[in-house]
Amino acid sequence: METWREKNDRLVERCVNFASDVYDLFSTFPRLPEANELRKQVARSAGSIGANLQEAFGSHGQNDFSYCVSIARKEARETWFWLMLTRRRNWANAAKVDAVVDEAQQLVRILSAIAKSAKAAEPKP
């Protein structure tokens, strides 16, 4: 049976892999000013998902955990948005974009479920 620690580590590793896949994807973008701007935005948001999740797993209490997970979820949703714009601009291989978009959607769902559970477990004043 997998422990909570192992599940957390696996999710963080999935976020690291996702950010790496996003970085690989945008390395193929054309060298245009607008592509460079999108590259910066997606790099920040994709990397922040795992960083905020890691912060949550090292949090000091339920409220802090809940807050950090909600930030990770927001970053995942933002990354999804930038990836959808990437798809629209046709700046990368469509199949690769679709695979990364799918992973972004899965991360949003996972983080939403964690955030919902964490919010329900918060101590009530």
Buried (B, 14 or more C-beta within 10 A) or exposed (E): EEEEEEEBBEBBEBBBEBBEBBBEBBEEBEEEEEBEEBBEBBBEBBBBBBBBBBBBBEBEEEBBBBBBBBBBBBBBBBBBBBBEBBBEBEBBEEEBBEEBBEBBBEBBEBBBEBBBEBBEEEEEE
